[in-house]
Amino acid sequence: IVAKIWDTGNVKEADAVANQQYTRPPQSIDIRIDSKAITPPVVKILSPNASSTQDTDEVAVSAEVSSPSGEEILDVTVTVKGRRYTMLAPDPLKADSKGQLTRKVLLDPGDNTIEVVARTAVSQGTDSLQVFRSLPANSLPVLHVLAIGVSKYSNTRMNLKFAAKDAIDFAEAMKRQAKTRRFEDIRVSVLTDSEATRPGVERALETLPKQVSEKDMAVVFLAGHGITTADNDYFLATHDADLDSPLSTCLNWTTLSQIAKRTRCQIVFFVDTCRSGGALGGQKVIFDPYRTLTGRDLRTSLFAASRATDPAFEDRGNGFFTRALLDILAEPRSKWDTNEDSVLSVRELAQGLEVHVRRLSEDKQIPTSGIDGVGSDIPLFGLPLP
């Protein structure tokens, strides 16, 4: 440029001439991403086994990690219940090698999700599984189930299609609660058709308070005809029912209220009958049978198939209410499990039943529930493992 200044006598002109004569060739920049470099590490948990039961608070987690991309694995961690442990020493794992790492972690009682994460500078890979930390047998409640369903009546004009099957299907669903590990034991009693006379049902109900302890849970399922009298009293029509004399031949809701008061543990009623909302008490009822059942000093909840003046329908092998209940309990990752703890609470189950029954019945049947006597977050049933 100095030489050109002497030649031209002008700085700008000299700069322009120099640029024309000495222009550098254009340089290309490769901005493509090496897809191999961002391939995440591969992680495989070797132990413990998925869905296994662990008898101690501490378990050794072993995992194999590798880096297909050739990137160095800088960090491997294992997380359980929000607790994070480092599995990898400060030195990076060499590229293209497999490392088997082990770290002892603490487990909480019940279900525990173990997640192992391996990271490179540009990506990460994960693997996870669930194990169950067992509890001493005497720390888990016993589930007591009494399922009653009447399809065949002594008055055959009252016969139903699926009420007895509803009770049997519900009992089987309760037996499957064993797989959720929420209960130490599950004890089921089923009365159907000719077994479910008024004296037979009353005897079964009478034994319930004698069988439970305070930490247990009792469930009573009722399916059949429901009757609401002119005085707004609600009755369950047992096998030997005479609709002209419900007071002397049918099961009065007052009997169930008395059983609930004498039962020392949490108790849940499912009532799949017409007018089962009558068990909740109507607006015109001075004596509210539901209030006597679920006073705030009682751990009692009730789920009814319909409102007090409405019918309940059955189709496709079950009553709509029972079908909805069975579907919800069988779903591993239920959308009604809003806090994702794999357990359905009172309120979560009530919300699920309302939506599902209305969908099955095309809004012809609206279930009701009473949860005033219990905390809405009290856990009821475990969901099956995925």
VEXDREN-172706 format. One line per 8 residues: number of its first residue (from 0); their letters; for each residue x negated, y negated, z negated of C-alpha. Coordinates in nm, 2 decimals, padded with zeros to 4 digits. Layout:
% residues N
NUM	a	X,Y,Z; ...
This chain:
% residues 386
0	ivakiwdt	00.00,00.00,00.00; -00.29,-00.24,-00.08; -00.43,-00.19,00.27; -00.10,-00.26,00.43; -00.07,-00.58,00.23; -00.39,-00.70,00.39; -00.26,-00.60,00.73; 00.09,-00.75,00.69
8	gnvkeada	00.03,-01.03,00.44; 00.37,-00.94,00.28; 00.43,-00.71,-00.02; 00.78,-00.59,00.07; 00.69,-00.53,00.43; 00.38,-00.34,00.32; 00.59,-00.12,00.09; 00.84,-00.04,00.36
16	vanqqytr	00.56,00.05,00.61; 00.39,00.28,00.36; 00.72,00.46,00.27; 00.79,00.53,00.64; 00.44,00.67,00.70; 00.42,00.88,00.38; 00.77,01.01,00.32; 00.76,01.34,00.12
24	ppqsidir	00.96,01.63,00.25; 01.30,01.69,00.06; 01.28,01.94,-00.23; 01.56,02.18,-00.31; 01.67,02.26,-00.66; 01.82,02.61,-00.73; 02.11,02.56,-00.97; 02.25,02.91,-00.93
32	idskaitp	02.30,03.10,-01.26; 02.13,03.44,-01.30; 02.42,03.65,-01.40; 02.20,03.92,-01.53; 02.05,03.68,-01.78; 02.39,03.61,-01.94; 02.50,03.98,-01.96; 02.58,04.02,-02.33
40	pvvkilsp	02.40,04.26,-02.56; 02.56,04.61,-02.60; 02.66,04.69,-02.96; 02.78,05.03,-03.09; 02.86,05.10,-03.45; 02.73,05.45,-03.53; 02.86,05.48,-03.89; 03.09,05.47,-04.08
48	nasstqdt	03.35,05.64,-03.86; 03.65,05.44,-03.75; 03.97,05.48,-03.97; 03.77,05.67,-04.23; 03.83,05.65,-04.60; 03.55,05.54,-04.82; 03.54,05.63,-05.19; 03.28,05.38,-05.30
56	devavsae	03.26,05.00,-05.30; 02.94,05.01,-05.09; 02.89,05.16,-04.74; 02.59,05.17,-04.51; 02.67,05.03,-04.16; 02.45,05.16,-03.88; 02.46,05.02,-03.53; 02.27,05.05,-03.21
64	vsspsgee	02.20,04.74,-03.01; 02.04,04.68,-02.67; 02.00,04.40,-02.42; 02.07,04.50,-02.06; 01.98,04.15,-01.94; 01.62,04.17,-02.08; 01.69,03.87,-02.30; 01.55,03.91,-02.65
72	ildvtvtv	01.81,03.98,-02.92; 01.75,03.71,-03.18; 02.01,03.79,-03.44; 02.23,04.08,-03.55; 02.49,04.04,-03.82; 02.76,04.25,-03.98; 03.08,04.08,-04.13; 03.33,04.23,-04.37
80	kgrrytml	03.62,04.03,-04.53; 03.44,03.70,-04.45; 03.11,03.82,-04.60; 02.82,03.81,-04.35; 02.51,04.02,-04.37; 02.19,04.00,-04.16; 02.09,04.33,-04.00; 01.79,04.22,-03.80
88	apdplkad	01.45,04.12,-03.93; 01.31,03.78,-03.83; 01.11,03.93,-03.54; 01.31,03.95,-03.22; 01.41,04.29,-03.08; 01.19,04.35,-02.77; 01.36,04.32,-02.44; 01.49,04.64,-02.27
96	skgqltrk	01.46,04.83,-02.60; 01.73,04.99,-02.82; 01.73,04.92,-03.19; 01.92,05.11,-03.46; 01.98,04.90,-03.75; 02.14,04.97,-04.09; 02.27,04.74,-04.36; 02.47,04.82,-04.68
104	vlldpgdn	02.79,04.61,-04.72; 03.06,04.57,-04.98; 03.42,04.68,-04.92; 03.74,04.55,-05.08; 04.02,04.78,-05.19; 04.24,04.87,-04.89; 04.18,04.81,-04.53; 03.84,04.65,-04.42
112	tievvart	03.74,04.54,-04.07; 03.37,04.58,-04.00; 03.23,04.37,-03.71; 02.87,04.38,-03.58; 02.75,04.09,-03.36; 02.43,04.08,-03.16; 02.31,03.75,-03.01; 02.06,03.64,-02.75
120	avsqgtds	01.98,03.28,-02.65; 02.27,03.27,-02.40; 02.53,03.54,-02.50; 02.65,03.78,-02.77; 02.80,04.13,-02.79; 03.03,04.28,-03.05; 03.17,04.60,-03.18; 03.42,04.65,-03.47
128	lqvfrslp	03.62,04.92,-03.65; 03.84,04.95,-03.96; 03.78,05.16,-04.27; 03.99,05.21,-04.58; 03.85,05.17,-04.93; 04.04,05.42,-05.14; 04.18,05.33,-05.48; 04.23,05.55,-05.79
136	anslpvlh	04.55,05.75,-05.75; 04.72,05.58,-06.05; 04.67,05.24,-05.91; 04.90,05.29,-05.60; 05.28,05.28,-05.63; 05.51,05.57,-05.55; 05.78,05.51,-05.28; 06.12,05.66,-05.38
144	vlaigvsk	06.36,05.69,-05.09; 06.73,05.78,-05.10; 06.89,05.79,-04.76; 07.27,05.84,-04.72; 07.46,05.87,-04.40; 07.81,05.99,-04.32; 07.92,06.07,-03.96; 08.17,06.34,-04.04
152	ysntrmnl	08.44,06.26,-04.29; 08.71,06.47,-04.45; 08.95,06.25,-04.26; 08.82,06.33,-03.91; 08.98,06.02,-03.76; 08.70,05.82,-03.94; 08.41,06.01,-03.78; 08.12,05.82,-03.64
160	kfaakdai	07.85,05.93,-03.40; 07.51,05.84,-03.55; 07.54,05.74,-03.92; 07.40,06.07,-04.05; 07.12,06.06,-03.79; 07.05,05.71,-03.90; 06.98,05.83,-04.25; 06.76,06.12,-04.13
168	dfaeamkr	06.56,05.90,-03.89; 06.51,05.64,-04.16; 06.39,05.90,-04.40; 06.13,06.02,-04.14; 06.01,05.67,-04.09; 05.96,05.63,-04.47; 05.76,05.96,-04.47; 05.53,05.80,-04.21
176	qaktrrfe	05.45,05.53,-04.46; 05.19,05.78,-04.59; 04.97,05.70,-04.30; 04.96,05.33,-04.40; 04.80,05.42,-04.74; 05.02,05.18,-04.93; 05.16,05.45,-05.16; 05.02,05.72,-05.38
184	dirvsvlt	05.32,05.95,-05.29; 05.65,05.93,-05.10; 05.95,06.11,-05.24; 06.25,06.13,-05.01; 06.60,06.25,-05.07; 06.86,06.27,-04.79; 07.24,06.31,-04.83; 07.45,06.35,-04.51
192	dseatrpg	07.81,06.42,-04.43; 07.97,06.67,-04.67; 07.68,06.63,-04.91; 07.75,06.25,-04.94; 08.07,06.27,-05.14; 08.13,06.00,-05.39; 08.03,06.22,-05.69; 07.72,06.34,-05.49
200	veraletl	07.61,05.99,-05.41; 07.67,05.87,-05.77; 07.46,06.16,-05.91; 07.17,06.08,-05.67; 07.19,05.71,-05.76; 07.20,05.80,-06.13; 06.87,05.99,-06.11; 06.68,05.70,-05.94
208	pkqvsekd	06.61,05.49,-06.25; 06.48,05.79,-06.43; 06.22,05.87,-06.17; 06.05,05.54,-06.12; 05.78,05.34,-06.30; 05.74,04.96,-06.30; 05.47,04.97,-06.03; 05.68,05.19,-05.79
216	mavvflag	05.92,05.09,-05.51; 06.27,05.23,-05.45; 06.45,05.22,-05.12; 06.82,05.30,-05.08; 06.96,05.34,-04.72; 07.33,05.36,-04.66; 07.50,05.43,-04.33; 07.87,05.49,-04.26
224	hgittadn	08.19,05.30,-04.28; 08.20,04.98,-04.49; 08.53,04.85,-04.63; 08.61,04.50,-04.76; 08.94,04.48,-04.95; 09.18,04.19,-04.97; 09.01,04.09,-05.29; 08.68,04.08,-05.10
232	dyflathd	08.53,04.38,-05.28; 08.29,04.58,-05.07; 08.29,04.96,-05.07; 08.09,05.23,-04.89; 08.32,05.51,-04.75; 08.17,05.83,-04.87; 08.26,06.17,-04.71; 08.57,06.21,-04.92
240	adldspls	08.70,05.86,-04.87; 09.07,05.77,-04.87; 09.10,05.43,-04.71; 09.44,05.38,-04.89; 09.27,05.43,-05.23; 08.91,05.29,-05.20; 08.88,05.21,-05.57; 08.91,05.57,-05.67
248	tclnwttl	08.75,05.74,-05.36; 08.48,05.51,-05.23; 08.15,05.39,-05.37; 08.20,05.04,-05.52; 07.92,04.79,-05.48; 07.93,04.73,-05.85; 07.78,05.08,-05.90; 07.48,04.98,-05.69
256	sqiakrtr	07.45,04.66,-05.89; 07.43,04.86,-06.21; 07.17,05.10,-06.06; 06.96,04.80,-05.96; 06.97,04.65,-06.31; 06.86,04.98,-06.46; 06.58,05.04,-06.21; 06.25,04.91,-06.35
264	cqivffvd	06.07,04.86,-06.02; 06.12,04.67,-05.69; 06.43,04.81,-05.51; 06.53,04.75,-05.15; 06.88,04.82,-05.00; 06.94,04.87,-04.63; 07.32,04.88,-04.55; 07.41,04.99,-04.19
272	tcrsggal	07.79,04.97,-04.21; 08.06,04.75,-04.07; 08.12,04.44,-04.29; 07.80,04.52,-04.48; 07.75,04.15,-04.53; 08.04,04.19,-04.78; 07.78,04.33,-05.01; 07.63,03.98,-05.01
280	ggqkvifd	07.95,03.82,-05.13; 08.16,03.58,-04.92; 08.22,03.21,-04.97; 08.57,03.27,-05.12; 08.45,03.53,-05.37; 08.43,03.40,-05.72; 08.26,03.72,-05.84; 07.96,03.74,-05.60
288	pyrtltgr	07.84,04.10,-05.59; 07.52,04.01,-05.43; 07.43,03.77,-05.71; 07.49,04.05,-05.96; 07.26,04.27,-05.75; 06.97,04.02,-05.69; 06.96,03.79,-05.99; 06.63,03.61,-06.02
296	dlrtslfa	06.53,03.84,-06.30; 06.55,04.14,-06.07; 06.30,04.25,-05.80; 06.58,04.34,-05.56; 06.64,04.27,-05.19; 06.91,04.36,-04.95; 06.93,04.39,-04.57; 07.28,04.42,-04.42
304	asratdpa	07.37,04.52,-04.06; 07.64,04.26,-04.01; 07.83,03.97,-04.16; 08.11,04.02,-04.41; 08.39,04.02,-04.16; 08.21,04.16,-03.86; 08.17,04.52,-03.72; 07.84,04.70,-03.68
312	fedrgngf	07.78,04.89,-03.36; 07.60,05.22,-03.27; 07.47,05.33,-02.93; 07.17,05.51,-02.78; 07.13,05.75,-03.07; 07.14,05.50,-03.37; 07.32,05.21,-03.51; 07.18,04.88,-03.37
320	ftralldi	07.06,04.78,-03.72; 06.88,05.11,-03.78; 06.73,05.11,-03.43; 06.59,04.77,-03.49; 06.45,04.87,-03.83; 06.28,05.18,-03.69; 06.13,04.99,-03.39; 05.98,04.72,-03.62
328	laeprskw	05.83,04.98,-03.86; 05.68,05.18,-03.57; 05.49,04.89,-03.41; 05.12,04.89,-03.50; 05.06,04.52,-03.45; 05.41,04.38,-03.51; 05.46,04.02,-03.40; 05.66,03.98,-03.72
336	dtnedsvl	05.35,04.04,-03.93; 05.28,03.67,-03.92; 04.99,03.67,-04.16; 04.83,03.97,-03.99; 04.78,04.17,-04.31; 04.93,04.49,-04.16; 05.21,04.47,-04.42; 05.57,04.35,-04.36
344	svrelaqg	05.70,04.12,-04.63; 06.06,04.06,-04.73; 06.09,03.75,-04.51; 05.89,03.89,-04.22; 06.12,04.19,-04.20; 06.43,03.98,-04.23; 06.32,03.76,-03.94; 06.24,04.06,-03.73
352	levhvrrl	06.57,04.23,-03.79; 06.78,03.93,-03.71; 06.61,03.87,-03.37; 06.59,04.24,-03.28; 06.95,04.33,-03.37; 07.09,04.03,-03.19; 06.89,04.13,-02.88; 07.00,04.49,-02.89
360	sedkqipt	07.37,04.40,-02.94; 07.36,04.10,-02.70; 07.46,03.88,-02.99; 07.77,04.09,-03.08; 07.62,04.18,-03.41; 07.43,03.94,-03.65; 07.25,04.10,-03.95; 07.22,03.93,-04.28
368	sgidgvgs	06.98,03.95,-04.57; 06.96,03.84,-04.93; 06.62,03.76,-05.06; 06.70,03.51,-05.33; 06.62,03.75,-05.60; 06.26,03.82,-05.48; 05.97,03.62,-05.36; 05.99,03.61,-04.98
376	diplfglp	05.63,03.71,-04.96; 05.66,04.03,-05.16; 05.51,04.31,-04.95; 05.74,04.60,-04.84; 05.61,04.84,-04.58; 05.28,04.90,-04.42; 05.24,04.90,-04.04; 05.08,05.20,-03.86
384	lp	04.71,05.17,-03.77; 04.66,05.09,-03.39
